[in-house]
Amino acid sequence: MKFVAECFGCRSNQAEMQQWIIELEKRGYQRATSAAEAAFGILNTCSVTEKAEKDVLRFLARAYRHTAIPWLVAGCSVSRDRAALESRYRGYAFLDNRQKERLVETVGELFPCDSRLVFHSAFRSRVFLKIQDGCNFRCSYCIVPSLRGKARSLEMPAVLERARHYAALGYREVVLTGINLSSYGYDLFPRQTLIGLAGELQRLRGVEILRLSSLDPRFLRYQFVRELASLPKVADSFHFSLQSGSDAVIRRMNRGSKAAEYLKILGHFRDYFPEANLGADILVGFPGESEKEFRETVAFLEAAPLNYLHVFPFSPRPGTKAAALEPLPPQTVRARAAELKELGLQRKLAYRERCRGKTFAGILIEENPHYALVVTRNFLSVRVPPVRGFKKRKLHVRVERVLNENLCEGKIA
């Protein structure tokens, strides 16, 4: 029996979808490339921003009109407004964030499959492994804790078992994901840590690159960076959830940090990973952000050793404290976002120019007749001449040209 899979949102959502696909294919289900070939569909949803939610609703409306299959809809959009979805899309099944832990079993109940074949389709060439869910912080703008619940970590033996299985399937890069990845292990007894888990994964045969997704600077200290630098399989790219460089804005966001602390931890990463690709989330246009506070963020970013920025405008989410605050004029938010995006663009291009002539390890993620695509340890996308039979494998590429801020060109070294 064939199914089609669609996913919106963060790397944790992608990790969930990847795990579901692998488990379903072990049970005889086969992933289709389009809804026209499938008996049912699976959709993992996102509500972290208004735009993400609109994208989900637009997809559902299109699927309801143009596909003749039932869909199993899961995740944050269901947790946020299940009743509205059920009334609008009759015949579809819905699982909130608690229920979707049983998604594979639910598929077996709704769409029984008696095939004894085992399939394996590479949903991604790098495997995303979710090791943590939920968040105990209450940032004033963030809806995620109300949708995902309190922080929960996957026990280390279960993480290692999944990583071994993924390595046996041929995945050579494991990307650790979580809603608040840096908090991994704080809820376990005895307490475990992200750095301790990374050390254990480092020892696994077949895992050649270990990448950490977004890190929360509130959990990071000098010792963490020093120990991380001693693990040679850890990828040289790190992303941080900073949100602002203004102390006053950070305080109103209820994030309990200061810009100087951010700069300090970024400095530690640059000292121990001098060639690493460092990036950050920056939320622009938070309610009440004055011109002075925005300029503080600009000055912070100009001083920070960051190589790229993920800039996104404030999006009021129902039920959060920030949603009740007076928003800034849209034109002000757009202008500030454009300024920071331009700064981020210049940083991305400058970093890629510095990488020209250098050789990096990476994973080949795409093969086609005209070219192949490699994602390097330091998270560059490098187009190389076409090769066959290397997908998911680790190799080395030399960067020769920068085509744009997102793509380089090179050759296999």
Residue pairs with C-beta under 8 A, 6 or more apart in sequence:
1 28
1 29
1 30
1 39
1 40
1 111
1 113
1 115
2 29
2 30
2 31
2 32
2 37
2 38
2 39
3 24
3 29
3 30
3 31
3 32
3 38
3 39
3 40
3 41
3 42
3 107
3 111
4 31
4 32
4 33
4 34
4 35
4 37
4 38
4 40
4 41
4 42
4 69
5 17
5 20
5 21
5 31
5 41
5 42
5 43
5 123
6 41
6 42
6 43
6 44
6 59
7 13
7 14
7 17
7 43
7 44
8 43
8 44
8 45
8 46
8 52
8 55
8 56
8 59
9 44
9 45
9 46
9 48
9 52
9 75
9 76
10 46
10 48
10 177
10 179
11 128
11 175
11 177
11 213
11 214
12 128
12 130
12 133
12 177
12 178
12 179
13 44
13 45
13 46
13 75
14 124
14 128
14 177
15 128
15 129
15 130
15 175
15 177
16 44
16 75
16 100
16 130
17 42
17 44
17 123
18 123
18 124
18 127
18 128
19 130
19 162
20 42
20 103
20 104
21 31
21 121
21 123
22 120
22 123
22 165
22 166
22 169
23 104
24 31
24 104
24 107
25 31
25 118
25 119
25 120
25 121
26 118
27 104
27 108
27 113
28 113
28 114
28 115
28 116
28 117
28 118
28 119
29 107
29 113
29 115
29 119
30 115
30 117
30 119
30 121
31 119
31 121
31 123
32 38
35 41
35 63
35 67
35 69
36 67
38 69
39 69
39 111
40 69
40 70
40 71
40 72
40 107
40 110
40 111
41 63
41 67
41 69
41 70
41 71
41 72
42 71
42 72
42 74
42 103
42 107
43 56
43 59
43 60
43 63
43 71
43 72
43 73
43 74
43 75
44 74
44 75
44 100
45 56
45 73
45 74
45 75
45 76
45 77
45 78
46 52
46 53
46 55
46 56
46 75
46 76
46 77
47 53
47 56
47 76
47 77
47 79
47 80
47 143
47 147
47 317
48 76
48 142
48 143
48 144
48 317
49 312
49 315
49 317
50 315
50 316
50 317
51 315
53 77
53 80
56 77
57 77
60 71
60 73
60 85
60 88
60 89
63 71
64 88
64 89
64 92
70 91
70 92
70 93
70 110
71 89
71 92
71 93
72 92
72 93
72 94
72 95
72 103
72 106
72 107
72 110
73 85
73 89
73 92
73 93
73 94
73 95
74 94
74 95
74 96
74 97
74 99
74 100
74 103
75 95
75 96
75 97
75 100
76 97
76 144
76 147
76 148
77 85
78 85
78 94
78 95
78 96
78 97
79 96
79 97
79 98
79 147
79 148
80 143
80 147
80 318
82 94
82 96
85 92
85 94
86 92
86 94
93 106
93 110
95 102
95 103
95 106
97 133
97 147
97 148
97 149
98 149
99 106
120 169
122 391
122 392
124 365
125 171
125 173
125 363
125 364
125 365
125 366
125 391
125 392
126 171
126 173
126 174
126 175
126 209
126 211
126 363
126 365
126 375
126 392
127 166
127 169
127 171
127 173
127 174
127 175
128 175
128 177
128 213
129 159
129 162
129 163
129 166
129 174
129 175
129 176
129 177
130 154
130 177
130 178
131 153
131 154
131 159
131 176
131 177
131 178
131 181
131 184
131 197
132 151
132 152
132 153
132 154
132 177
132 178
132 179
132 180
132 181
132 183
132 184
133 148
133 149
133 151
133 152
133 178
133 179
134 145
134 148
134 149
134 150
134 151
134 152
134 179
134 180
135 142
135 144
135 145
135 148
135 150
135 151
135 179
135 180
135 183
136 145
136 150
136 151
136 180
136 183
137 145
137 180
137 218
137 254
137 255
137 256
138 145
138 254
139 243
139 253
139 254
139 255
140 252
140 253
140 254
140 320
140 321
140 322
141 253
141 283
141 286
141 314
141 316
141 317
141 320
141 321
141 322
142 317
142 320
143 317
143 318
143 319
143 320
144 179
146 319
148 179
150 187
151 179
151 180
151 183
151 186
151 187
152 187
153 178
153 183
153 184
153 185
153 186
153 187
153 188
153 192
155 188
156 185
156 192
156 196
156 197
156 200
159 197
159 201
160 200
160 201
160 204
163 174
163 201
163 204
163 207
164 204
164 206
166 174
167 174
167 204
167 205
167 206
167 207
168 206
170 392
170 393
171 206
171 392
172 206
172 207
172 208
172 209
172 363
172 392
172 393
172 394
173 207
173 208
173 209
173 210
173 211
173 235
173 363
173 375
173 394
174 201
174 207
174 209
174 210
174 211
175 211
175 212
175 213
176 194
176 197
176 198
176 201
176 210
176 211
176 212
176 213
177 213
178 184
178 213
180 216
181 194
181 212
181 213
181 214
181 215
181 216
182 194
182 215
182 216
182 218
182 219
182 220
183 216
183 219
184 192
184 193
184 194
184 197
185 191
185 192
185 193
185 194
185 196
185 197
194 212
194 219
194 224
195 224
195 227
195 228
198 210
198 212
198 228
198 231
198 234
199 227
199 231
201 207
201 210
201 233
202 210
202 231
202 232
202 233
202 234
207 233
208 233
208 361
208 394
209 233
209 235
209 361
209 362
209 363
209 377
209 394
210 231
210 233
210 234
210 235
211 234
211 235
211 237
211 379
212 234
212 235
212 238
213 239
214 239
214 240
214 241
214 281
215 238
215 239
215 240
215 241
216 240
216 241
217 240
217 241
217 242
217 257
217 261
217 262
217 265
218 255
218 256
218 257
220 265
221 265
222 268
225 265
225 268
225 269
225 271
225 272
226 268
226 272
228 234
228 272
229 272
229 273
235 377
235 378
235 379
236 273
236 275
236 276
236 277
236 377
236 378
237 276
237 277
237 278
237 279
237 377
237 378
237 379
238 269
238 273
238 276
238 277
238 278
238 279
239 278
239 279
239 280
239 281
239 310
240 262
240 265
240 266
240 278
240 279
240 280
240 281
241 280
241 281
242 262
242 280
242 281
242 282
243 249
243 250
243 253
243 255
243 281
243 282
243 283
244 250
244 253
244 259
244 282
244 283
244 286
244 293
244 297
245 259
245 262
245 282
245 296
245 297
245 298
245 299
245 300
245 301
245 304
246 259
246 289
246 293
246 294
246 296
246 297
246 300
247 258
247 259
247 296
248 293
248 296
249 286
249 288
249 289
249 293
249 296
249 297
250 257
250 258
250 259
252 286
252 287
252 288
252 322
253 283
253 286
253 322
254 321
259 296
259 300
262 300
262 304
263 300
263 303
263 304
266 278
266 304
266 305
266 306
267 305
269 276
269 278
269 305
270 276
270 278
270 305
275 378
276 378
277 307
277 308
277 351
277 378
277 379
277 380
278 305
278 306
278 307
278 308
279 306
279 307
279 308
279 309
279 310
280 304
280 306
280 309
280 310
281 310
281 312
282 297
282 301
282 309
282 310
282 311
282 312
282 340
283 312
283 313
283 314
284 294
284 297
284 311
284 312
284 313
284 314
284 333
284 336
284 337
284 340
285 313
285 314
285 327
285 328
285 332
285 333
285 336
285 337
286 314
286 322
286 328
287 314
287 322
287 325
287 326
287 327
287 328
288 325
288 326
288 328
289 328
289 336
294 336
297 340
298 339
298 340
298 343
301 309
301 340
301 343
302 343
306 347
307 347
307 348
307 350
307 351
308 344
308 347
308 348
308 351
309 340
309 341
309 343
309 344
309 347
310 344
311 337
311 340
311 341
311 344
312 337
313 333
313 334
313 337
314 322
314 327
314 328
314 333
316 322
316 323
316 327
317 323
327 333
345 405
348 405
348 406
349 402
349 405
352 380
352 399
352 402
352 405
352 408
353 402
355 378
355 380
355 399
355 408
356 399
356 400
356 401
356 402
356 408
357 398
357 399
357 400
358 398
358 399
359 396
359 397
359 398
359 399
359 413
360 376
360 377
360 378
360 380
360 382
360 396
360 397
360 399
361 376
361 377
361 394
361 395
361 396
362 374
362 375
362 376
362 377
362 380
362 382
362 394
362 395
362 396
362 397
363 374
363 375
363 392
363 393
363 394
363 395
364 372
364 373
364 374
364 387
364 390
364 391
364 392
364 393
364 395
365 373
365 374
365 375
365 391
365 392
366 372
366 373
366 391
367 386
367 387
367 388
367 390
367 391
368 386
369 386
370 386
371 383
371 384
371 385
371 386
372 383
372 384
372 385
372 386
372 387
372 390
373 381
373 382
373 383
373 384
374 381
374 382
374 383
374 384
374 395
374 397
374 410
375 381
375 382
376 382
376 397
380 399
380 408
381 406
381 407
381 408
382 397
382 399
382 407
382 408
382 409
382 410
383 403
383 407
383 408
383 409
383 410
384 397
384 409
384 410
384 411
384 412
385 411
385 412
387 412
395 412
395 413
396 412
396 413
397 410
397 411
397 412
397 413
398 410
398 411
398 412
398 413
399 408
399 409
399 410
400 408
400 409
400 410
400 411
401 408
401 409
401 410
402 408
402 409
403 409
